[in-house]
Amino acid sequence: MGHPLLREQNIISGLVASNHEDALKKIVAALPDSSLTPRERSKVLDLLLLREEMGTTAIGQGIALPHCFTPLVTQPLVAFAVSPEGIPYASLDGLPVHFIFTLILPSGEAAEKQKRQILQNIKWILCDRYMQERLKAAPSASEIHRLVLRSPQKVAAVCV
């Protein structure tokens, strides 16, 4: 199956945010220190916010898939946040977002193909209503990690 892209330390359970910008700030700030320097974090946050200005990544059903390309990373970097209460976000269906799967990819042609594959597969996992309820009820990042990696969809989305 490959090694997991989604690591437990890149998961935020119980995210509380006032809007999408606040949520993305908290997600980027929570990435492990070994992933990005403070200056790189700021640049990545700017790219994610710019992507949201171009058009929302909140696809509906409580799901947002913010993503960006940058030469600051050489391998995909993912983070996943769960907000049981929901976050106001300019979603396509007008509903709050409960699941934010953030993808930071290296620049280049191969990354675009990888982005499409990862985002499509994660949508399969997150569009399952039963899975959504289990993720919202999960008490910890560890439990969220376990649920995602044991998903019946075999998590091609979160492994390379």
ROSE-4610 file (N, C-alpha, C; in Angstrom, 1 decimal, always signed):
// ROSE-4610
residu = [M/M/M/G/G/G/H/H/H/P/P/P/L/L/L/L/L/L/R/R/R/E/E/E/Q/Q/Q/N/N/N/I/I/I/I/I/I/S/S/S/G/G/G/L/L/L/V/V/V/A/A/A/S/S/S/N/N/N/H/H/H/E/E/E/D/D/D/A/A/A/L/L/L/K/K/K/K/K/K/I/I/I/V/V/V/A/A/A/A/A/A/L/L/L/P/P/P/D/D/D/S/S/S/S/S/S/L/L/L/T/T/T/P/P/P/R/R/R/E/E/E/R/R/R/S/S/S/K/K/K/V/V/V/L/L/L/D/D/D/L/L/L/L/L/L/L/L/L/L/L/L/R/R/R/E/E/E/E/E/E/M/M/M/G/G/G/T/T/T/T/T/T/A/A/A/I/I/I/G/G/G/Q/Q/Q/G/G/G/I/I/I/A/A/A/L/L/L/P/P/P/H/H/H/C/C/C/F/F/F/T/T/T/P/P/P/L/L/L/V/V/V/T/T/T/Q/Q/Q/P/P/P/L/L/L/V/V/V/A/A/A/F/F/F/A/A/A/V/V/V/S/S/S/P/P/P/E/E/E/G/G/G/I/I/I/P/P/P/Y/Y/Y/A/A/A/S/S/S/L/L/L/D/D/D/G/G/G/L/L/L/P/P/P/V/V/V/H/H/H/F/F/F/I/I/I/F/F/F/T/T/T/L/L/L/I/I/I/L/L/L/P/P/P/S/S/S/G/G/G/E/E/E/A/A/A/A/A/A/E/E/E/K/K/K/Q/Q/Q/K/K/K/R/R/R/Q/Q/Q/I/I/I/L/L/L/Q/Q/Q/N/N/N/I/I/I/K/K/K/W/W/W/I/I/I/L/L/L/C/C/C/D/D/D/R/R/R/Y/Y/Y/M/M/M/Q/Q/Q/E/E/E/R/R/R/L/L/L/K/K/K/A/A/A/A/A/A/P/P/P/S/S/S/A/A/A/S/S/S/E/E/E/I/I/I/H/H/H/R/R/R/L/L/L/V/V/V/L/L/L/R/R/R/S/S/S/P/P/P/Q/Q/Q/K/K/K/V/V/V/A/A/A/A/A/A/V/V/V/C/C/C/V/V/V]
num = [1/1/1/2/2/2/3/3/3/4/4/4/5/5/5/6/6/6/7/7/7/8/8/8/9/9/9/10/10/10/11/11/11/12/12/12/13/13/13/14/14/14/15/15/15/16/16/16/17/17/17/18/18/18/19/19/19/20/20/20/21/21/21/22/22/22/23/23/23/24/24/24/25/25/25/26/26/26/27/27/27/28/28/28/29/29/29/30/30/30/31/31/31/32/32/32/33/33/33/34/34/34/35/35/35/36/36/36/37/37/37/38/38/38/39/39/39/40/40/40/41/41/41/42/42/42/43/43/43/44/44/44/45/45/45/46/46/46/47/47/47/48/48/48/49/49/49/50/50/50/51/51/51/52/52/52/53/53/53/54/54/54/55/55/55/56/56/56/57/57/57/58/58/58/59/59/59/60/60/60/61/61/61/62/62/62/63/63/63/64/64/64/65/65/65/66/66/66/67/67/67/68/68/68/69/69/69/70/70/70/71/71/71/72/72/72/73/73/73/74/74/74/75/75/75/76/76/76/77/77/77/78/78/78/79/79/79/80/80/80/81/81/81/82/82/82/83/83/83/84/84/84/85/85/85/86/86/86/87/87/87/88/88/88/89/89/89/90/90/90/91/91/91/92/92/92/93/93/93/94/94/94/95/95/95/96/96/96/97/97/97/98/98/98/99/99/99/100/100/100/101/101/101/102/102/102/103/103/103/104/104/104/105/105/105/106/106/106/107/107/107/108/108/108/109/109/109/110/110/110/111/111/111/112/112/112/113/113/113/114/114/114/115/115/115/116/116/116/117/117/117/118/118/118/119/119/119/120/120/120/121/121/121/122/122/122/123/123/123/124/124/124/125/125/125/126/126/126/127/127/127/128/128/128/129/129/129/130/130/130/131/131/131/132/132/132/133/133/133/134/134/134/135/135/135/136/136/136/137/137/137/138/138/138/139/139/139/140/140/140/141/141/141/142/142/142/143/143/143/144/144/144/145/145/145/146/146/146/147/147/147/148/148/148/149/149/149/150/150/150/151/151/151/152/152/152/153/153/153/154/154/154/155/155/155/156/156/156/157/157/157/158/158/158/159/159/159/160/160/160]
x = [+0.8/+0.0/+0.9/+2.1/+2.9/+3.0/+3.7/+3.7/+2.7/+2.1/+1.1/+1.6/+0.9/+1.2/+0.6/-0.6/-1.2/-0.6/+0.0/+0.6/-0.2/-0.2/-0.9/-0.6/+0.7/+1.0/+0.5/+0.0/-0.6/-2.1/-2.7/-4.1/-4.5/-5.5/-6.1/-7.5/-7.7/-9.1/-9.7/-11.0/-11.6/-11.3/-11.0/-10.6/-11.8/-11.4/-12.4/-11.8/-12.6/-12.1/-13.3/-13.0/-14.1/-14.5/-13.5/-13.7/-12.6/-12.6/-11.7/-10.2/-10.1/-8.7/-8.2/-8.9/-8.5/-8.2/-9.0/-8.8/-7.5/-7.2/-6.0/-4.8/-4.9/-3.8/-3.4/-4.5/-4.3/-3.7/-4.2/-3.7/-2.2/-1.8/-0.5/+0.4/+0.0/+0.8/+1.0/+0.1/+0.1/+1.0/+1.5/+2.4/+3.7/+4.2/+5.5/+6.6/+7.4/+8.5/+9.4/+9.6/+10.5/+10.0/+8.7/+8.1/+8.5/+8.3/+8.5/+9.1/+9.9/+10.4/+9.2/+9.4/+8.3/+8.1/+9.1/+9.0/+8.3/+8.6/+8.0/+6.5/+6.2/+4.8/+4.0/+4.6/+3.9/+3.6/+4.6/+4.4/+3.4/+3.4/+2.4/+1.0/+0.8/-0.4/-0.9/+0.0/-0.4/-0.9/-0.2/-0.6/-2.0/-2.2/-3.5/-4.7/-4.4/-5.4/-5.6/-4.6/-4.7/-5.6/-5.3/-6.1/-7.6/-7.9/-9.3/-9.9/-9.1/-9.6/-10.0/-9.2/-9.5/-10.8/-11.2/-12.5/-12.4/-13.5/-13.6/-13.1/-12.5/-12.1/-13.1/-14.1/-15.1/-16.2/-16.1/-16.9/-18.3/-18.7/-20.0/-19.9/-21.0/-21.1/-20.1/-19.8/-18.9/-17.4/-17.1/-15.7/-15.0/-13.8/-12.9/-11.6/-11.1/-9.9/-8.8/-8.4/-7.4/-6.1/-5.5/-4.3/-3.5/-2.2/-1.3/-0.1/+0.6/+1.9/+3.0/+4.1/+5.2/+6.6/+7.6/+9.0/+9.5/+8.8/+9.3/+9.2/+8.5/+8.4/+8.9/+9.5/+9.9/+9.0/+8.2/+7.3/+5.9/+4.8/+3.5/+3.5/+2.9/+2.6/+1.2/+0.6/-0.9/-1.2/-2.3/-2.8/-4.3/-4.9/-6.3/-6.9/-7.9/-8.5/-10.0/-10.5/-11.9/-12.5/-13.6/-14.3/-15.7/-15.9/-17.3/-18.4/-18.0/-19.0/-19.2/-18.2/-18.3/-17.7/-17.2/-16.6/-17.2/-17.6/-18.1/-17.1/-17.5/-16.6/-17.5/-17.0/-17.7/-17.9/-18.7/-18.9/-19.9/-19.8/-20.7/-22.1/-22.3/-23.7/-24.2/-23.3/-23.6/-23.6/-23.2/-23.1/-21.7/-21.6/-20.3/-19.5/-18.2/-17.2/-16.8/-16.8/-16.3/-15.0/-14.6/-13.4/-12.6/-11.3/-10.4/-9.2/-9.1/-7.9/-7.0/-5.9/-5.0/-3.8/-3.6/-2.5/-1.5/-0.3/+0.8/+1.7/+1.8/+2.5/+3.7/+4.8/+5.9/+5.4/+6.1/+5.8/+6.2/+5.5/+5.8/+4.6/+4.8/+3.7/+3.2/+4.2/+3.8/+2.9/+3.1/+2.4/+0.9/+0.6/-0.8/-1.6/-1.0/-1.6/-1.8/-0.7/-0.8/-1.9/-2.0/-3.1/-4.4/-4.7/-6.0/-6.3/-5.3/-5.5/-5.8/-5.0/-5.2/-6.5/-6.9/-8.1/-9.3/-9.3/-10.4/-10.6/-9.5/-9.6/-10.0/-9.6/-10.0/-11.5/-12.0/-13.4/-14.2/-13.7/-14.4/-14.5/-13.5/-13.5/-14.4/-14.3/-15.0/-16.5/-16.9/-18.3/-19.1/-18.5/-19.3/-19.8/-21.2/-21.8/-21.5/-21.4/-21.1/-19.6/-18.7/-17.4/-17.3/-18.1/-18.1/-18.5/-19.6/-20.0/-19.0/-18.3/-17.2/-16.1/-15.7/-14.6/-15.0/-16.2/-16.6/-16.6/-16.9/-17.0/-15.6/-14.6/-13.3/-12.7/-12.3/-11.8/-10.3/-9.6/-8.2/-7.7/-6.5/-5.9/-5.5/-5.2/-4.8/-6.0/-7.2/-8.4/-8.8/-8.7/-8.9/-8.0/-6.7/-5.7/-6.1/-6.4/-6.8/-8.0/-9.0/-10.2/-9.9/-9.1/-8.8/-8.0/-7.0/-6.1/-6.8/-7.8/-8.6/-9.8/-9.9/-11.1/-11.2/-12.5/-12.7/-12.2/-12.0/-11.5/-10.0/-9.4/-8.0/-7.0/-7.5/-6.7/-5.6/-5.9/-4.9/-4.7/-5.7/-5.6/-4.5/-4.2/-3.3/-2.0/-1.8/-0.5/+0.1/+1.5/+2.2/+3.2]
y = [-1.2/+0.0/+1.3/+1.2/+2.4/+2.9/+4.0/+4.6/+5.8/+5.9/+6.9/+8.4/+9.2/+10.6/+11.3/+10.8/+11.4/+10.8/+11.6/+11.2/+11.7/+11.0/+11.4/+12.8/+13.2/+14.5/+15.6/+15.3/+16.3/+16.3/+15.8/+15.7/+16.6/+17.4/+18.3/+17.8/+17.3/+17.0/+18.1/+18.3/+19.4/+20.8/+21.0/+22.3/+23.3/+24.4/+25.5/+26.7/+27.3/+28.4/+29.3/+30.6/+31.5/+31.6/+31.2/+31.2/+30.4/+30.3/+29.5/+30.0/+31.3/+31.9/+31.5/+31.6/+31.2/+29.7/+28.9/+27.5/+27.1/+27.8/+27.5/+27.9/+29.1/+29.5/+28.5/+27.9/+27.0/+25.7/+25.3/+24.0/+24.1/+25.2/+25.4/+25.6/+26.3/+26.4/+25.1/+24.2/+22.9/+21.9/+22.2/+21.2/+21.1/+19.9/+19.7/+20.6/+21.1/+22.0/+21.5/+20.2/+19.6/+19.8/+20.1/+20.2/+21.5/+22.6/+23.9/+24.9/+25.8/+26.9/+27.9/+28.7/+29.7/+30.6/+31.0/+31.8/+31.0/+29.7/+28.9/+28.6/+28.5/+28.4/+29.6/+30.8/+32.0/+32.0/+31.6/+31.5/+30.5/+29.3/+28.3/+28.8/+29.5/+30.0/+31.0/+31.9/+32.9/+32.1/+31.1/+30.3/+29.7/+29.1/+28.5/+29.5/+30.7/+31.7/+32.3/+32.4/+32.9/+31.9/+30.6/+29.6/+29.7/+30.0/+30.2/+31.5/+32.5/+33.7/+33.4/+32.4/+32.1/+31.3/+30.7/+29.9/+28.9/+28.8/+28.0/+26.5/+26.0/+24.5/+23.7/+24.4/+23.7/+23.1/+21.8/+21.2/+20.8/+21.1/+20.7/+19.4/+19.1/+17.9/+18.1/+19.3/+19.5/+19.4/+19.3/+19.0/+20.2/+20.5/+21.4/+20.8/+21.0/+20.4/+21.5/+22.4/+23.4/+22.8/+23.3/+22.8/+23.9/+23.6/+24.6/+23.8/+24.5/+23.9/+24.9/+24.4/+25.3/+24.5/+25.2/+24.6/+24.4/+24.9/+24.8/+23.3/+22.5/+21.1/+20.2/+19.0/+18.1/+16.9/+16.7/+15.6/+16.2/+15.5/+16.1/+16.1/+17.2/+17.4/+17.5/+16.7/+16.7/+17.0/+17.6/+17.8/+17.6/+17.2/+16.9/+17.4/+18.3/+18.8/+18.5/+18.1/+17.8/+18.8/+19.4/+20.4/+19.9/+19.2/+18.7/+19.8/+21.0/+22.1/+22.7/+22.6/+23.2/+24.6/+25.0/+26.2/+27.0/+28.3/+29.0/+29.1/+28.7/+28.6/+28.8/+29.4/+29.7/+28.4/+27.5/+26.2/+26.2/+25.3/+25.2/+25.0/+24.3/+24.0/+25.0/+26.0/+26.9/+26.4/+25.2/+24.6/+24.8/+24.7/+24.8/+23.6/+23.7/+22.7/+22.0/+20.7/+19.9/+19.2/+19.0/+18.3/+19.1/+19.4/+20.1/+19.3/+18.8/+18.0/+19.0/+19.3/+20.3/+19.6/+20.0/+19.3/+20.3/+20.2/+21.0/+20.2/+20.5/+19.7/+20.5/+19.7/+20.3/+20.8/+21.8/+22.3/+21.3/+21.3/+20.4/+19.6/+19.1/+18.4/+17.1/+16.4/+15.1/+15.5/+16.6/+17.0/+17.2/+17.7/+18.0/+16.6/+15.7/+14.4/+13.7/+13.9/+13.3/+14.0/+15.3/+16.1/+15.6/+15.4/+14.9/+13.6/+12.7/+11.3/+11.4/+12.1/+12.2/+12.8/+14.0/+14.7/+13.8/+13.1/+12.3/+11.2/+10.5/+9.4/+9.9/+11.0/+11.4/+11.8/+12.3/+12.6/+11.3/+10.2/+8.9/+8.6/+8.8/+8.5/+9.5/+10.8/+11.8/+11.9/+11.4/+11.5/+10.4/+9.5/+8.4/+9.0/+9.1/+9.7/+9.0/+7.7/+7.0/+7.3/+7.4/+7.8/+9.2/+10.1/+11.5/+11.5/+10.8/+10.8/+10.2/+9.2/+8.6/+9.5/+10.2/+11.2/+12.4/+12.9/+14.0/+13.6/+12.3/+11.8/+11.3/+11.2/+10.7/+11.6/+11.1/+11.9/+12.4/+11.9/+12.3/+12.1/+12.7/+12.6/+11.2/+10.4/+9.0/+8.2/+8.5/+7.8/+8.2/+9.4/+9.9/+9.2/+9.2/+8.5/+7.1/+6.4/+5.0/+4.8/+5.6/+5.5/+5.7/+6.8/+7.1/+6.0/+5.5/+4.5/+3.1/+2.9/+1.6/+1.7/+2.8/+3.1/+1.9/+1.5/+0.5/+0.9/+2.1/+2.6/+2.4/+1.8/+1.4/+2.6/+3.8/+5.0/+5.2/+4.9/+5.3/+6.8/+7.5/+8.9/+9.4/+8.6/+9.1/+8.3/+7.5/+6.8/+7.0/+6.9/+6.9/+5.7]
z = [+0.0/+0.0/+0.0/+0.4/+0.4/+1.8/+2.0/+3.3/+3.4/+4.6/+4.8/+4.6/+3.9/+3.8/+5.0/+5.4/+6.6/+7.9/+8.6/+9.9/+11.1/+12.1/+13.3/+13.8/+13.7/+14.2/+13.3/+12.1/+11.2/+11.2/+12.3/+12.4/+13.6/+13.4/+14.5/+14.7/+15.9/+16.3/+17.1/+17.0/+17.7/+17.3/+16.0/+15.6/+15.8/+16.3/+16.5/+15.8/+14.9/+14.1/+13.7/+13.6/+13.3/+11.8/+10.9/+9.5/+8.8/+7.5/+6.8/+7.0/+7.0/+7.2/+8.6/+9.6/+10.9/+11.0/+10.3/+10.3/+9.6/+8.4/+7.7/+8.5/+9.2/+10.0/+11.1/+11.7/+12.8/+12.2/+11.1/+10.5/+10.1/+9.4/+9.0/+10.3/+11.3/+12.5/+13.2/+13.1/+13.8/+13.1/+11.9/+11.2/+12.0/+12.1/+12.8/+12.4/+13.3/+13.1/+12.0/+11.9/+10.9/+9.5/+9.3/+8.0/+7.2/+7.9/+7.4/+8.4/+7.9/+8.8/+9.1/+10.0/+10.2/+9.0/+8.3/+7.1/+6.0/+5.9/+4.9/+5.2/+6.5/+6.9/+6.4/+6.6/+6.2/+4.7/+4.0/+2.5/+2.1/+2.7/+2.4/+2.8/+3.9/+4.3/+3.3/+2.8/+1.8/+0.5/+0.1/-1.1/-0.9/+0.3/+0.6/+0.6/+1.1/+1.2/-0.2/-1.0/-2.4/-3.2/-3.0/-3.7/-3.3/-2.0/-1.6/-2.3/-2.5/-3.2/-4.7/-5.3/-6.7/-6.8/-5.7/-5.7/-4.5/-3.9/-2.6/-2.9/-1.9/-2.0/-1.1/-0.6/+0.2/-0.7/-0.9/-2.0/-1.6/-0.4/+0.1/+1.0/+1.6/+2.5/+3.7/+4.1/+5.2/+4.9/+3.7/+3.3/+2.6/+3.0/+2.3/+2.0/+0.8/+0.3/-0.1/+0.8/+0.4/+0.0/-1.1/-1.6/-2.3/-2.4/-3.1/-3.6/-4.5/-5.0/-4.6/-4.2/-3.8/-3.9/-4.3/-4.3/-2.9/-1.9/-0.5/+0.0/-0.7/-0.3/-1.4/-1.1/-2.1/-2.2/-1.1/-1.0/-0.6/-0.9/-0.5/+1.0/+1.5/+2.9/+3.2/+4.0/+4.2/+5.7/+5.9/+7.3/+7.2/+8.3/+8.3/+9.6/+9.5/+10.7/+10.7/+11.9/+12.1/+13.1/+12.7/+13.5/+13.8/+14.9/+15.2/+15.1/+15.5/+15.5/+14.2/+13.3/+12.0/+12.0/+10.8/+10.6/+9.4/+9.6/+8.5/+7.4/+6.2/+5.1/+3.8/+2.8/+1.6/+0.8/+1.3/+0.7/-0.4/-1.3/-2.5/-2.1/-0.9/-0.5/+0.6/+1.0/+2.0/+3.4/+3.6/+5.0/+5.6/+6.9/+7.6/+7.2/+7.3/+7.0/+8.3/+8.3/+9.5/+9.2/+7.9/+7.6/+6.6/+7.0/+6.2/+5.9/+4.7/+4.3/+3.5/+4.0/+3.4/+2.7/+1.5/+0.7/+0.2/+0.5/+0.1/-0.8/-2.1/-3.0/-3.6/-4.0/-4.7/-6.1/-6.6/-7.9/-9.0/-10.1/-11.2/-11.8/-13.0/-13.7/-12.9/-12.4/-11.6/-10.4/-9.8/-8.6/-8.9/-10.1/-10.5/-10.6/-11.2/-11.3/-9.9/-9.1/-7.7/-6.9/-7.1/-6.4/-6.8/-8.0/-8.5/-7.9/-7.9/-7.3/-5.8/-5.1/-3.6/-3.3/-3.9/-3.6/-4.0/-5.1/-5.5/-4.5/-4.1/-3.2/-1.8/-1.3/+0.0/+0.0/-1.1/-1.2/-1.0/-1.5/-1.3/+0.1/+0.9/+2.3/+3.0/+2.8/+3.5/+3.1/+2.0/+1.6/+2.2/+2.9/+3.6/+4.9/+5.0/+6.1/+7.4/+7.4/+8.6/+9.1/+8.1/+8.4/+9.0/+8.4/+8.9/+10.4/+10.7/+12.1/+13.1/+12.6/+13.5/+13.6/+12.6/+12.6/+13.6/+13.5/+14.3/+15.8/+16.1/+17.4/+18.0/+17.1/+17.5/+18.6/+19.7/+20.8/+20.6/+19.6/+19.5/+18.1/+17.8/+16.5/+16.3/+17.3/+17.1/+16.6/+17.1/+16.7/+15.3/+14.9/+13.6/+12.6/+13.0/+12.1/+11.9/+12.9/+12.8/+11.9/+12.1/+11.2/+9.8/+9.5/+8.1/+7.5/+8.2/+7.6/+7.5/+8.2/+8.1/+7.3/+6.6/+5.8/+4.7/+4.4/+3.4/+2.0/+1.8/+0.5/+0.3/+1.3/+1.2/+1.1/+1.4/+1.6/+0.5/-0.7/-1.7/-1.6/-1.1/-0.9/+0.0/+1.0/+2.0/+2.1/+1.0/+1.0/-0.4/-0.4/-1.6/-1.7]
